[in-house]
Amino acid sequence: MQVLRVSANSRPKAVAGALAAVLREDGTAEVQAIGAGAVNQAVKAIAITRGYVAPNGIDLVVIPAFTDIVIDGQQRTAIKFIVEPR
C-alpha cells in the first residue's frame, strides 16, 4: 500500500490528484498526517478525491487510525487514513 504524507502546507488539490492516481493504479492508499493543520489538509484532499474518482464509478471509504512513526529519531503519533473503494 502506498503511503502519502501530508503536511500543514500541502495543497489539498495536489494531494487529491496524487491520491486519485494511486487509487486508480493500486486500488488502496494510506494518507498520514501529524498535527491539526496536516489532518485538516488531508481531510480536504480526501473530500476532493471523492469528486475526482466518482465519475469512474468509484465510491471511497476512509478508515481513520493512529500510528506511531519515527521522524529524526523521535517517535511521533500520526493519524493515518486508509482510503479504499467501497
All heavy atoms as an XYZ file, in Angstrom:
627
protein
N       0.849     -1.171      0.000
C       0.000      0.000      0.000
C       0.894      1.234      0.000
O       1.811      1.336      0.800
C      -0.896     -0.023      1.237
C      -1.829      1.146      1.305
S      -2.959      1.196      2.725
C      -3.191     -0.462      3.181
N       0.618      2.159     -0.901
C       1.418      3.378     -0.998
C       0.995      4.363      0.082
O      -0.191      4.529      0.359
C       1.270      4.004     -2.370
C       2.243      5.130     -2.595
C       2.385      5.482     -4.061
O       1.984      4.747     -4.926
N       2.977      6.622     -4.326
N       1.982      5.022      0.695
C       1.732      5.979      1.766
C       1.973      7.390      1.239
O       3.036      7.683      0.689
C       2.651      5.711      2.979
C       2.432      6.756      4.050
C       2.406      4.322      3.532
N       0.985      8.254      1.412
C       1.116      9.675      1.070
C       1.189     10.450      2.381
O       0.314     10.308      3.233
C      -0.078     10.152      0.252
C      -0.322      9.452     -1.085
C      -1.622      9.941     -1.701
C       0.823      9.717     -2.028
N       2.224     11.254      2.528
C       2.375     12.053      3.747
C       1.930     13.477      3.454
O       2.346     14.071      2.460
C       3.811     12.007      4.218
C       4.173     10.634      4.737
C       5.579     10.578      5.285
N       5.836      9.282      5.894
C       6.266      8.225      5.229
N       6.489      8.314      3.935
N       6.475      7.087      5.842
N       1.109     14.007      4.350
C       0.536     15.335      4.166
C       1.016     16.237      5.292
O       1.027     15.835      6.453
C      -1.019     15.262      4.167
C      -1.625     16.639      4.039
C      -1.506     14.351      3.061
N       1.410     17.458      4.946
C       1.803     18.442      5.959
C       0.771     19.565      5.984
O      -0.128     19.619      5.145
C       3.186     19.019      5.640
O       3.102     19.946      4.567
N       0.925     20.457      6.929
C       0.006     21.585      7.040
C       0.129     22.516      5.838
O      -0.801     23.265      5.528
C       0.278     22.359      8.333
N       1.263     22.451      5.136
C       1.491     23.316      3.974
C       1.126     22.646      2.653
O       1.289     23.254      1.594
C       2.953     23.762      3.926
C       3.333     24.573      5.150
O       2.547     25.374      5.638
N       4.521     24.347      5.661
N       0.669     21.392      2.695
C       0.306     20.682      1.465
C      -0.929     21.316      0.832
O      -1.841     21.742      1.539
C       0.008     19.211      1.764
O       1.146     18.554      2.242
N      -0.938     21.370     -0.492
C      -2.110     21.876     -1.210
C      -3.093     20.728     -1.396
O      -2.744     19.700     -1.989
C      -1.691     22.436     -2.563
C      -0.808     23.673     -2.457
C      -0.519     24.268     -3.816
N      -0.709     23.312     -4.893
C       0.210     22.978     -5.795
N       1.380     23.540     -5.758
N      -0.046     22.105     -6.746
N      -4.323     20.871     -0.896
C      -5.301     19.776     -0.962
C      -5.562     19.273     -2.383
O      -5.701     18.062     -2.590
C      -6.563     20.372     -0.351
C      -6.073     21.442      0.546
C      -4.847     21.996     -0.130
N      -5.612     20.158     -3.370
C      -5.873     19.717     -4.746
C      -4.726     18.879     -5.288
O      -4.946     17.906     -6.011
C      -6.140     20.901     -5.665
C      -7.514     21.499     -5.473
C      -7.800     22.539     -6.532
C      -9.213     23.061     -6.380
N      -9.571     24.001     -7.438
N      -3.502     19.228     -4.940
C      -2.344     18.453     -5.389
C      -2.338     17.077     -4.731
O      -2.079     16.060     -5.391
C      -1.051     19.194     -5.067
N      -2.630     17.040     -3.437
C      -2.697     15.761     -2.731
C      -3.832     14.913     -3.298
O      -3.691     13.704     -3.493
C      -2.872     15.976     -1.213
C      -3.078     14.648     -0.498
C      -1.678     16.713     -0.631
N      -4.958     15.550     -3.586
C      -6.111     14.830     -4.141
C      -5.772     14.209     -5.490
O      -6.155     13.069     -5.770
C      -7.310     15.765     -4.281
N      -5.055     14.927     -6.330
C      -4.656     14.389     -7.625
C      -3.744     13.179     -7.470
O      -3.909     12.170     -8.150
N      -2.784     13.280     -6.548
C      -1.881     12.158     -6.298
C      -2.641     10.971     -5.714
O      -2.419      9.819     -6.107
C      -0.766     12.590     -5.348
N      -3.554     11.246     -4.804
C      -4.342     10.181     -4.176
C      -5.236      9.490     -5.198
O      -5.339      8.261     -5.215
C      -5.169     10.751     -3.026
C      -6.028      9.786     -2.228
C      -5.195      8.640     -1.666
C      -6.750     10.525     -1.113
N      -5.854     10.253     -6.078
C      -6.710      9.677     -7.118
C      -5.890      8.785     -8.041
O      -6.335      7.691     -8.412
C      -7.406     10.779     -7.911
N      -4.689      9.213     -8.385
C      -3.825      8.406     -9.257
C      -3.438      7.092     -8.580
O      -3.465      6.028     -9.203
C      -2.573      9.195     -9.632
N      -3.102      7.160     -7.302
C      -2.735      5.946     -6.567
C      -3.930      5.008     -6.467
O      -3.802      3.798     -6.648
C      -2.197      6.299     -5.160
C      -2.058      5.055     -4.296
C      -0.863      7.014     -5.261
N      -5.111      5.550     -6.199
C      -6.305      4.715     -6.080
C      -6.644      4.032     -7.397
O      -7.029      2.862     -7.412
C      -7.492      5.548     -5.594
C      -7.429      5.986     -4.137
C      -8.522      6.996     -3.835
C      -7.533      4.789     -3.215
N      -6.504      4.758     -8.500
C      -6.797      4.160     -9.805
C      -5.796      3.058    -10.145
O      -6.148      2.066    -10.771
C      -6.793      5.232    -10.885
C      -7.997      6.135    -10.825
C      -8.022      7.110    -12.000
N      -9.153      8.013    -11.877
C      -9.057      9.330    -11.687
N      -7.865      9.889    -11.623
N     -10.133     10.077    -11.577
N      -4.549      3.235     -9.718
C      -3.499      2.271    -10.048
C      -3.483      1.083     -9.086
O      -3.459     -0.073     -9.517
C      -2.136      2.957    -10.021
C      -1.005      2.060    -10.456
C       0.312      2.823    -10.516
O       0.307      3.958    -11.014
O       1.323      2.258    -10.065
N      -3.491      1.361     -7.787
C      -3.321      0.309     -6.781
C      -4.627     -0.115     -6.110
O      -4.678     -1.167     -5.501
C      -2.344      0.752     -5.695
C      -0.956      1.039     -6.245
O      -0.628      0.529     -7.330
O      -0.202      1.770     -5.572
N      -5.634      0.756     -6.142
C      -6.913      0.423     -5.525
C      -7.040      0.827     -4.075
O      -8.144      0.945     -3.563
N      -5.934      1.064     -3.383
C      -5.984      1.481     -1.982
C      -4.758      2.326     -1.666
O      -3.728      2.196     -2.321
C      -6.068      0.262     -1.039
O      -6.247      0.707      0.293
C      -4.851     -0.610     -1.138
N      -4.884      3.200     -0.670
C      -3.771      4.075     -0.296
C      -3.881      4.431      1.179
O      -4.946      4.293      1.788
C      -3.773      5.349     -1.132
N      -2.770      4.887      1.725
C      -2.743      5.362      3.104
C      -2.269      6.804      3.099
O      -1.279      7.141      2.449
C      -1.802      4.496      3.940
C      -1.723      4.901      5.387
C      -0.824      3.979      6.199
O      -0.915      2.750      6.006
O      -0.036      4.498      7.014
N      -2.982      7.664      3.827
C      -2.618      9.067      3.960
C      -2.228      9.295      5.414
O      -2.999      8.977      6.313
C      -3.791      9.991      3.564
C      -3.409     11.451      3.746
C      -4.232      9.725      2.134
N      -1.015      9.828      5.656
C      -0.548     10.084      7.018
C      -0.427     11.575      7.257
O       0.004     12.318      6.370
C       0.818      9.446      7.261
C       0.800      7.958      7.334
C       2.175      7.383      7.643
O       3.181      8.093      7.648
N       2.223      6.094      7.894
N      -0.796     11.989      8.480
C      -0.716     13.402      8.848
C      -0.359     13.522     10.325
O      -0.856     12.752     11.155
C      -2.039     14.095      8.580
N       0.495     14.489     10.649
C       0.854     14.770     12.038
C       0.483     16.217     12.325
O       0.974     17.130     11.663
C       2.354     14.561     12.290
C       2.744     13.113     12.022
C       2.718     14.955     13.715
C       4.232     12.848     12.123
N      -0.391     16.431     13.287
C      -0.795     17.775     13.682
C      -2.130     18.168     13.087
O      -2.575     17.622     12.070
N      -2.747     19.136     13.736
C      -4.094     19.561     13.344
C      -4.141     20.131     11.932
O      -5.054     19.825     11.160
C      -4.627     20.595     14.342
N      -3.167     20.952     11.565
C      -3.154     21.548     10.231
C      -3.005     20.499      9.136
O      -3.670     20.558      8.099
N      -2.147     19.522      9.384
C      -1.937     18.458      8.398
C      -3.179     17.581      8.270
O      -3.560     17.186      7.166
C      -0.732     17.623      8.796
N      -3.819     17.282      9.390
C      -5.049     16.477      9.346
C      -6.131     17.229      8.582
O      -6.870     16.647      7.782
C      -5.517     16.104     10.768
C      -6.904     15.489     10.752
C      -4.521     15.154     11.415
N      -6.217     18.531      8.795
C      -7.189     19.362      8.081
C      -6.960     19.277      6.569
O      -7.903     19.050      5.798
C      -7.093     20.803      8.559
C      -8.077     21.715      7.874
O      -9.258     21.396      7.755
N      -7.604     22.861      7.423
N      -5.721     19.421      6.132
C      -5.406     19.359      4.709
C      -5.675     17.965      4.147
O      -6.149     17.819      3.017
C      -3.951     19.753      4.462
C      -3.604     21.179      4.867
C      -4.443     22.221      4.164
O      -5.593     22.462      4.505
N      -3.853     22.847      3.175
N      -5.397     16.926      4.929
C      -5.628     15.557      4.481
C      -7.118     15.286      4.280
O      -7.515     14.683      3.275
C      -5.040     14.566      5.488
N      -7.939     15.745      5.211
C      -9.383     15.520      5.093
C      -9.938     16.279      3.887
O     -10.770     15.744      3.136
C     -10.104     15.928      6.395
C     -11.607     15.929      6.217
C      -9.711     14.984      7.524
N      -9.466     17.501      3.672
C      -9.901     18.254      2.485
C      -9.501     17.523      1.206
O     -10.285     17.425      0.264
C      -9.285     19.654      2.488
C      -9.940     20.627      3.435
C      -9.447     22.026      3.125
C      -8.698     22.593      4.280
N      -8.195     23.953      4.014
N      -8.274     17.000      1.182
C      -7.795     16.289     -0.004
C      -8.621     15.035     -0.272
O      -8.949     14.738     -1.428
C      -6.323     15.920      0.175
N      -8.992     14.313      0.769
C      -9.808     13.109      0.590
C     -11.184     13.480      0.053
O     -11.712     12.804     -0.840
C      -9.900     12.317      1.910
C      -8.517     11.744      2.263
C     -10.934     11.208      1.810
C      -8.406     11.193      3.676
N     -11.759     14.562      0.548
C     -13.063     15.013      0.046
C     -12.982     15.401     -1.426
O     -13.871     15.062     -2.225
C     -13.570     16.196      0.877
N     -11.918     16.079     -1.819
C     -11.728     16.462     -3.220
C     -11.525     15.216     -4.082
O     -12.049     15.122     -5.198
C     -10.540     17.440     -3.354
C     -10.877     18.776     -2.667
C     -10.186     17.668     -4.816
C      -9.683     19.690     -2.477
N     -10.785     14.241     -3.558
C     -10.536     12.999     -4.294
C     -11.831     12.274     -4.628
O     -11.976     11.711     -5.714
C      -9.610     12.064     -3.482
O      -8.392     12.750     -3.210
C      -9.313     10.785     -4.252
N     -12.784     12.293     -3.709
C     -14.084     11.647     -3.983
C     -14.698     12.217     -5.250
O     -15.273     11.490     -6.053
C     -15.049     11.845     -2.818
C     -14.695     11.000     -1.623
C     -15.826     10.932     -0.634
N     -16.863     10.064     -1.189
C     -18.149     10.168     -0.910
N     -18.575     11.114     -0.111
N     -19.017      9.335     -1.432
N     -14.592     13.524     -5.430
C     -15.119     14.148     -6.636
C     -14.350     13.749     -7.884
O     -14.921     13.660     -8.967
N     -13.043     13.505     -7.730
C     -12.225     13.119     -8.877
C     -12.527     11.703     -9.354
O     -12.488     11.433    -10.555
C     -10.740     13.206     -8.539
C     -10.171     14.607     -8.420
C      -8.909     14.807     -7.900
C     -10.893     15.729     -8.822
C      -8.361     16.072     -7.785
C     -10.357     17.001     -8.703
C      -9.094     17.160     -8.184
O      -8.557     18.414     -8.076
N     -12.785     10.772     -8.424
C     -12.952      9.370     -8.812
C     -14.417      8.962     -8.978
O     -14.692      7.900     -9.530
C     -12.244      8.409     -7.818
C     -10.749      8.674     -7.792
C     -12.848      8.483     -6.439
N     -15.353      9.776     -8.545
C     -16.779      9.445     -8.655
C     -17.226      9.222    -10.105
O     -17.997      8.289    -10.354
C     -17.627     10.515     -7.987
N     -16.774     10.024    -11.079
C     -17.185      9.766    -12.467
C     -16.760      8.395    -12.998
O     -17.342      7.893    -13.948
C     -16.503     10.892    -13.256
C     -16.298     11.976    -12.273
C     -16.032     11.282    -10.972
N     -15.751      7.786    -12.361
C     -15.308      6.444    -12.754
C     -16.100      5.361    -12.029
O     -15.755      4.184    -12.133
C     -13.820      6.255    -12.461
C     -12.952      7.199    -13.239
O     -13.411      7.856    -14.167
N     -11.691      7.287    -12.877
N     -17.110      5.758    -11.264
C     -17.916      4.790    -10.529
C     -17.268      4.296     -9.249
O     -17.653      3.262     -8.718
N     -16.292      5.037     -8.737
C     -15.599      4.635     -7.511
C     -16.134      5.460     -6.344
O     -16.102      6.683     -6.376
C     -14.077      4.839     -7.637
C     -13.524      4.035     -8.811
C     -13.364      4.475     -6.346
C     -12.074      4.337     -9.132
N     -16.639      4.768     -5.313
C     -17.077      5.425     -4.082
C     -16.054      5.084     -3.010
O     -15.674      3.921     -2.856
C     -18.471      4.931     -3.680
C     -19.040      5.713     -2.509
O     -18.620      6.872     -2.295
O     -19.908      5.161     -1.806
N     -15.581      6.075     -2.280
C     -14.485      5.858     -1.339
C     -14.972      5.599      0.079
O     -15.983      6.145      0.520
C     -13.555      7.073     -1.320
C     -12.844      7.406     -2.619
C     -11.936      8.605     -2.417
C     -12.061      6.219     -3.118
N     -14.199      4.788      0.783
C     -14.367      4.549      2.209
C     -13.063      4.949      2.871
O     -11.980      4.643      2.362
C     -14.654      3.063      2.495
C     -14.692      2.793      3.980
C     -15.952      2.639      1.856
N     -13.154      5.640      4.008
C     -11.963      6.085      4.722
C     -11.990      5.493      6.132
O     -12.983      5.626      6.846
C     -11.906      7.626      4.798
C     -10.671      8.082      5.550
C     -11.940      8.228      3.412
N     -10.888      4.857      6.510
C     -10.762      4.259      7.833
C      -9.660      5.015      8.577
O      -8.480      4.898      8.239
C     -10.403      2.762      7.732
C     -11.449      2.040      6.893
C     -10.271      2.145      9.117
C     -11.024      0.672      6.431
N     -10.022      5.827      9.578
C      -9.002      6.563     10.333
C      -8.431      5.698     11.460
O      -9.124      4.866     12.030
C      -9.771      7.752     10.898
C     -11.173      7.258     11.028
C     -11.373      6.227      9.938
N      -7.145      5.908     11.759
C      -6.488      5.180     12.844
C      -5.254      5.962     13.281
O      -4.786      6.845     12.571
C      -6.092      3.784     12.382
N      -4.741      5.626     14.463
C      -3.483      6.194     14.933
C      -2.345      5.257     14.553
O      -2.516      4.048     14.481
C      -3.496      6.371     16.458
C      -4.415      7.453     16.939
C      -5.615      7.124     17.531
C      -4.077      8.785     16.805
C      -6.471      8.114     17.979
C      -4.922      9.778     17.248
C      -6.124      9.441     17.836
N      -1.172      5.826     14.338
C       0.022      5.038     14.068
C       1.222      5.771     14.652
O       1.221      6.998     14.763
C       0.210      4.797     12.550
O       1.283      3.887     12.358
C       0.479      6.079     11.790
N       2.222      5.032     15.051
C       3.459      5.615     15.559
C       4.505      5.569     14.462
O       4.717      4.521     13.839
C       3.958      4.845     16.781
C       3.037      5.009     17.974
O       2.522      6.126     18.169
O       2.828      4.026     18.714
N       5.159      6.699     14.225
C       6.221      6.767     13.220
C       7.439      7.444     13.836
O       7.327      8.150     14.841
C       5.765      7.509     11.943
C       5.336      8.944     12.249
C       4.633      6.784     11.260
C       5.022      9.750     11.021
N       8.594      7.214     13.254
C       9.839      7.797     13.744
C      10.291      8.864     12.758
O      10.456      8.603     11.566
C      10.927      6.716     13.913
C      12.229      7.354     14.366
C      10.468      5.658     14.901
N      10.492     10.077     13.274
C      10.979     11.197     12.470
C      12.186     11.788     13.184
O      12.084     12.209     14.343
C       9.896     12.284     12.283
C       8.695     11.705     11.549
C      10.460     13.486     11.544
C       7.553     12.679     11.403
N      13.321     11.807     12.501
C      14.575     12.321     13.070
C      14.894     11.682     14.416
O      15.303     12.361     15.367
C      14.514     13.850     13.214
C      14.399     14.561     11.886
O      14.903     14.005     10.881
O      13.806     15.655     11.838
N      14.668     10.384     14.537
C      14.988      9.672     15.759
C      13.961      9.801     16.869
O      14.135      9.226     17.943
N      12.902     10.568     16.639
C      11.862     10.743     17.656
C      10.603     10.021     17.229
O      10.204     10.076     16.074
C      11.531     12.226     17.852
C      12.647     13.040     18.442
C      12.210     14.477     18.673
O      11.238     14.937     18.106
N      12.943     15.178     19.527
N       9.976      9.360     18.188
C       8.721      8.676     17.895
C       7.577      9.678     18.005
O       7.476     10.418     18.975
C       8.489      7.528     18.867
C       7.275      6.703     18.513
C       7.231      5.403     19.285
O       8.245      4.917     19.759
N       6.048      4.855     19.411
N       6.734      9.714     16.973
C       5.596     10.637     16.925
C       4.333      9.834     16.650
O       4.381      8.777     16.024
C       5.775     11.650     15.782
C       7.075     12.422     15.754
C       7.114     13.600     16.702
N       6.005     14.497     16.575
C       5.981     15.616     15.873
N       7.028     15.971     15.178
N       4.919     16.377     15.855
N       3.217     10.365     17.077
C       1.927      9.744     16.784
C       1.294     10.487     15.622
O       1.173     11.705     15.650
C       0.992      9.791     18.010
O       1.615      9.076     19.079
C      -0.340      9.149     17.690
N       0.919      9.741     14.609
C       0.290     10.320     13.420
C      -1.111      9.742     13.287
O      -1.431      8.699     13.864
C       1.099      9.993     12.176
N      -1.923     10.428     12.530
C      -3.216      9.880     12.152
C      -3.071      9.375     10.725
O      -2.536     10.073      9.866
C      -4.329     10.931     12.246
C      -4.543     11.303     13.701
C      -5.618     10.412     11.628
C      -5.684     12.242     13.958
N      -3.504      8.143     10.505
C      -3.467      7.601      9.156
C      -4.896      7.373      8.692
O      -5.775      7.032      9.481
C      -2.654      6.311      9.076
C      -3.264      5.117      9.772
C      -2.405      3.893      9.560
C      -2.973      2.689     10.279
N      -2.162      1.495     10.074
N      -5.096      7.622      7.430
C      -6.387      7.389      6.793
C      -6.175      6.332      5.714
O      -5.432      6.575      4.773
C      -6.921      8.667      6.139
C      -7.124      9.813      7.098
C      -6.157     10.777      7.273
C      -8.294      9.905      7.829
C      -6.340     11.833      8.140
C      -8.489     10.964      8.709
C      -7.520     11.934      8.866
N      -6.784      5.184      5.869
C      -6.738      4.167      4.832
C      -7.900      4.439      3.907
O      -9.055      4.477      4.332
C      -6.797      2.756      5.435
C      -5.596      2.536      6.344
C      -6.855      1.717      4.314
C      -5.663      1.282      7.166
N      -7.589      4.704      2.651
C      -8.595      5.079      1.653
C      -8.708      3.942      0.645
O      -7.695      3.525      0.071
C      -8.204      6.389      0.935
C      -9.301      6.829     -0.019
C      -7.902      7.485      1.946
N      -9.931      3.442      0.457
C     -10.165      2.336     -0.474
C     -11.550      2.454     -1.074
O     -12.411      3.126     -0.520
C      -9.968      0.998      0.227
C     -10.829      0.805      1.450
C     -10.424     -0.408      2.279
O      -9.271     -0.870      2.161
O     -11.269     -0.879      3.046
N     -11.773      1.807     -2.198
C     -13.108      1.851     -2.803
C     -14.096      0.994     -2.015
O     -13.710      0.013     -1.402
C     -12.892      1.291     -4.210
C     -11.631      0.517     -4.123
C     -10.812      1.107     -3.023
N     -15.342      1.405     -2.049
C     -16.392      0.642     -1.363
C     -16.788     -0.526     -2.215
O     -16.877     -0.492     -3.381
C     -17.598      1.535     -1.124
C     -18.709      0.832     -0.371
C     -19.877      1.737     -0.176
N     -19.462      2.947      0.526
C     -20.228      3.551      1.420
N     -21.381      3.095      1.716
N     -19.809      4.639      2.012
